[in-house]
Amino acid sequence: MQERMSRQRVQLAWDPTNCLHCFGCTTRCMQQALTVDHERSTLSYDIRKCIRCGNCLRGCPTGALHAEAVQVP
């Protein structure tokens, strides 16, 4: 069974220097939580739409998009 990422414990991080701009992450996101601004070469993440399925992470061939643990108060 697939575990979902917890909102309180994990956040998405993007390293633009490793990004190939292949959009594998955005095409795998069924909730459209990730969007790309092609003119600025930036990636936006809408936490309200994200269901923590991890599809976007599996769609990134270089690991430019990855999950980072955050401290929960």
Stockholm file with secondary structure:
# STOCKHOLM 1.0

chainA/1-73         MQERMSRQRVQLAWDPTNCLHCFGCTTRCMQQALTVDHERSTLSYDIRKCIRCGNCLRGCPTGALHAEAVQVP
#=GR chainA/1-73 SS CCCCCCTTTEEEEECTTTCCCCCHHHHHCTTCCEEEETTTTEEEECTTTCCCCCHHHHTCSSSCEEEEECCCC
#=GC SS_cons        CCCCCCTTTEEEEECTTTCCCCCHHHHHCTTCCEEEETTTTEEEECTTTCCCCCHHHHTCSSSCEEEEECCCC
//
